[in-house]
Amino acid sequence: MTTPPPPGTREWRAAVAALHAGLDQAHYGSIEQVPTATNRFAFPLEWSNLRAAITGKGRRLMEHTVSPTFHRARFRKRHPTQERLFGLFFLGEATARARVSKALDSIPDAPALEELVELGILADQERRLRSTLRFVPLGGDLFVTDPPDRSIPGFTYLGRDSAVLSDLLRSALRGRSFERALDLCCGCGVQALAVSHHAGSVEGSDINPRAVAFAELNAKLNGKAPSVSFRVADLASGAAPPFDLIVANPPYVWMPDSERAANLDGFGGAFGLEIVGKILAELDCLLAPHGEAHLVAESPVLDGTPLLPRIAAEFLGETNIGASLAPLWYSVHRHRAAFQRRGGSSYNIYYHLVASRDLPPGIRIQDLRWPSRLAYGTYVRMAARAFAKPRGKRVPNPGASP
């Protein structure tokens, strides 16, 4: 049984609010130190994973690791109560009733097990229970969203890139304040809540009604309503500019058209940068005189040249907006490597793009530090050989513009 789209019934909302408050009191946020994404080429990241495991500090949740089992075992030894909650409410594991009951006992004022089953928050599956909601701690807030199950109608995504942009914003905006902020492709509200600490008011928009319902729920649960509001809209449609700050974590994955229906949250169109291009094209109309924008996107590298800087130059070149692109990592998609190679790209670069009217016009591209450049260069060569098995003819390159 799948949880009905939030906000659900009054009883459903009350039970979710009780779980949310109880998990916070039970120090559920400590799971942030556990990396959870399996990647056999993740050795360059293991030093950060181990440091978080040893010190208990540093967000590693949803980060890549060679051995998630090892890190979970270390966490279980130090935090047995939180590890049970981690398996149930983050990993979405089917769990024996007795173990679920024990986990709920550790949550202050948690609803009764049978009540959660009746409301659909826990689903009964062959004598085991599985949570139909995912609780994700990020930056001091606790978010409620869908479990990683794309069969859910209107599936609402919260992943590694959501956490990365939230971290970047909290760092870049520290000590600063803005009057009005806009979060495009808001999903369940992660970025809107991140910038709410720095803006008088925040508006968020998403084309997915279920995502907007989750965002509204998260704003309320984390005490940010009514200064943070959301609406169902395609990008900035219906918004009233100007905005002092714009943030976006748009769909940016380059994938075959045949995968679009099952990946609406990630399908980025041509070369994965079609929606990114639309956002950049609207910035000149949306930004206030001293406004700035932050977005993250993945750029394929075509003929040795990343595509995103060329697109940024195309859409911002005739404006008074300057942009800086900072590469964060290189990547190869295991299940799409062959498709992307046929299109002319053997790897991607993940960028943090900052655009501002206060930056000199033009596009500036920063470099990774040489240790990271060396590590990721080795990674993409190994991963490309392991994952990419080109079949069929090469897809023609239609040019830089999406």
N, C-alpha and C positions, 0 to 999 in steps of 0.2 A: 504494500500500500504506500502511495506517495503522498507526502504532506500536501494539502491544498495550498495554492499560492497565498502568501501572506497578504494582508494581515490575518486572514482566516476568521474564525469565530472569536467572540470575546473570550471564551474559555481557552482557546488555542493561544491567543495573545498573552493571556495571563500566565499560562504554563510556560511559554517560551521566556517571558520576562523573569519568572521565578528561576528557571534554569540558568538564564544569563547572569542574574545577580548571584546565584549560588556558586556558579563556576568561578566567577571573579573572586568571591570570598575563599574558595578552595584553592586559590593560587594556580588556577588552570593555565595562566599566562606563562608559567615556567616551561611549557612545552615548546616555546619559541626557540629554545636552544638545540632542538633535535632536528637534524637534516633528514628529509624523507624521500627525496627523489633519487632513484637508483640510476647511476651512470658509471659504467665501467671505465670511463676515461676521466673521471673526476679527481684524479690525484692532485692537480694544482689547487683544489679547494679544500683538501683534507686538513691542511694546517689550521684553517679557520674553523672547520668542524671540530677538530680536537681541542682547540683553544676554548671553544664554547662549552664542550663537554667537561673540560677540566675546571674551568673557572665558573661555569654556570652563567656566563654573561655573553651577550651577542646573539642577534637574531639569525638562526640557521633554518628555521622552519621552511619547508618547501625548497630548500637549497639541495644541490646535487651532492651525492656521496657514493663512494665505491661500495660501502657496506652499511645500509640503513639498519640492518639487524644489530650490528655491533653498537651503534650509537643508541639505539633503543634499549639495549640490554644495560648499558651504562646508566641511562636515565632511569630505568626501572629500579636499579640498585639504590639510587639516591632518592628517588621520588616515586615509590610504589603506588601511592594513591593517585597522583597525577598521571602516571603511566596507564592506569586502568581507564581513566577519563579520556586520555589521548587516543587509545584504541577505539573507544566507543564513539566519541563525538568529533574527532578529527579524521581518523583513518576510516571510520565507518565500517568497522569490522563486525561481522555477525558474531554475537557474544551470548554465551549461556546465560539463562535467566538469573541464576544465582550470582554470577559475576556482575551482571548489570545491577542487581539489587544491592550488592556490596558497593558498587561505584556510586549509586544514587545516595546511599547512606552517608557517603563522604561529602555530599553537597548540602550545605546549610539550606533548610527550608525547601528542599527539592520536592516537586510534585510526586505523588505515588506512582509506582511503576505501572499499575493497571490504568491509571488516568492517562499517562503518556501513551500507552498502547491504544486506548480508546480514542484519543485525539489524533492519532496518526503520527505523532512525533517519534515513537518507536514502532517499527514494523515487525510483526511476528513472522519469522521465516524458518519453518521446519524446526520448531522448538528452540530456536535462537532468536535474538532480537538485534535489530539493526537500526541505528538512528537515521531518520530521513532528513535531518538537518546537519549541517556542518558548522561548528563553532571555531572561529579562527581568531586568535589574539594577534594584534598588530599595533605596535607603537602606543600601547597603553589603552587601546580600545579593543572591544571584543565584538567580532562580526558574526552574524548569522547568515548563512547562504546555503545553496544546494550542495549535497555531496557530489563527488566527481562522477556523475552518471548522466551522460549526454542523452539518454533516452527520456529524461524528464522534459516534458513540453515547456519551452521557454527557459531551458537550463541556464542558470546564472553562475558565471565563472568567477572564481577568485584563485589566483595562482601566484607563481613566483614573481612574475613581472608586476603584479599588483603590489606585492610587498616591496619590491625594489624601488618602484616609483614613490611609494609612500615614504620610504627611508630617505630617498633623495630630496623630497620636498621638505621633510622635517629638518634636514641639514641645511638646505639652501635658503630656507625662509626663516631660520632661527633669528629671533630678535627683530624681525620685520613685521609690518602690519599693512593691510590692504583694506580698502573700503568694500569692493565688490569682487567676488570670484565666481568663476564658471568652470564646472567639471563636465567635459564632454565625454560621451561613452562611459557614463558613471558606474555601470554595473551595480554592485550592491553597496556602493557609497564609500569605498575605501579612501579614494583621493579627496573627495569632498570633506570627509571628516578630518583628514590629515591637514587640509588647509584651513579648516574651521578655527584652528587655534591661532590663525594669523589674519583672518578676514572678518569684517563686521557682518557680512552676509554671504552665503554661498548658494548658488543654484546648480543643480545637476540635471543632466538629461541623458536619456538612453532610449533607443528604439524598442527595447524589450520591456513590456509592461511588468513582467515578473521581476526583472532586475530592479525596476523603479520601486516596486512594492517592498522588496528586500531593503533597498536603500532607505526608504522612509522608516521602515521598522528599525534599522540600525541607528539612524539618527535619533530616534526616540529612546531606544534602549541605552544609548551612550550619552544621553542628556544633551544632545545638540539641537533638537527641535525647539523653537521654530526658526532659529537663525540659519538653518540648513534646509533647503526645500528641493524637491525633485519633480520632474514632469516627464511624460512620455513624449519624445520628440526626436527627429532626425538631426543630429548634431545641434547647431545653434538655432534651428528653426523655432520661432516664437520668442526667442530671447530678446531682451532690450539692452543693447550696448549703450555706452562702453563699459568694459570690465578692466579692472586693474590687474587681475591675475586670471589666467586661463590654464587649466591642466587637462591632460588627456592621456588615457591608456587605451588607444583605439585598437580594433582588430588589425593585425599586420602580418598574418602568416600567409605565405605564398603556397597555395595548395591547388590541386585540380578543381575545376568547377564542379565535378561530381561529388566533392566532399562538402560543398557549401551548406547544404540543407542540415547536415549533422554538426556543423561547426560555425554557426552564425556569429558566435562570440569571438571567433578567431579569424574568419575568412576575410582577408585584406584586399581581395580583388587582384588586378594585374600586378604581378611581382610583389604582392602583399602590401603595396603602398598607395593603393587607390584612395582609401579613406584618409590616410595621412595627408595626401595631396589636397583633398577637399578641405581639411582643417587648416592647412597652411594658406590655402587660397582665401580663406575667410578672415584670417588674422587682422588684416589691415582695416577691415570694417568693424572688428570686435574690440580691439585693444584701445584702451584709454591713452592719452598723450604720453604717459610714462609707464604704460602697461607692459607686462611680460607674460610669456607662455612657457610651459614646461610639458614636454611629451616624451614618451619612449616609443621606439619602433625598431623593428628588425629589418635590416637592409641586405638584400642579396648583393654579392660582389660579382659583377659582370666584367669579364675580360680584365680582371685585376683591379677594377674600380668600383667602389661602393656606390649604389644607385641613389641613396637618400640625399647626399649632399647636392647632387645634380638637380633633384626634384625641389629641394629647398631653395636653390638658386633660381630655379624657374619661377616659383610662385612668390618669392620675396624680393626678387631682384629689382623690381620696379617700385618698391616701397621704401619707406624710411625705417624699416625693421631689419636689424642685424640678427644673425643667428650664430650660435656656437654648438658644435656637435662633439660630444665626448663619448668615445667608444667604451663600453663596459665589459663586453666579452665577445668572443667568436663562438659560433654554433653551427652544428650540422644536425638536421632533423633526421632521425633514424628512419622514419617511415616515409619521408618525402625526399630523401637525398637523391634517389634516382630521377624523380620528376624534376627537381630543381637543377640537377646536372644537365638534363636534356634541354633545359631552358637557358643554360649557359652559366650557371652558378654552382660552385662546389662547396661554398660555405657562406655564412651570413655574419654580419656585424650588428650587434645590438647597441643602439645609441640612446643617449639622453640628449635631447635637443632643447636648447633654451633660445627663445626668440624674444627680442625686446626692442622697443623704440629707443632705449638708452644705449644700446650697443651700436658701434659704428656699422653702417650698411655693409653688407657682404656676408659671406659664409666662412667661418673659421672652423677648421677641423683639428681637434686635439689628438694626441697620440697616447696609446697605452704606454705605461712605463715598460721599460725593456724586459724586466723579468716576466711580466704578464704577457707581453707580446710574444716572448719566446715560448712560454708555457702554452698559450692558446694556439700559437702557430703549430706546435707539435701536436696538440689535441686535434685540430681540424684535419691535419694530414692523416693521422691515424684513423679518425672517425670516417673521413671521406672514403678511405680505402675499404674500411670495414662495412660501411652502410650502402655506398652507392654502387649499383650494378646497372649501368645504363642499358636500356633496351629501346629499340625503335629509333626514329630519326630525331635529330636535334630540333627543338622548337625555335622558330625564327625569333630574333630579338627585334621587337617593334620600335625600340628606341628608349630614350631615358624617361619620357613622360608616361605616367600610368594612364 
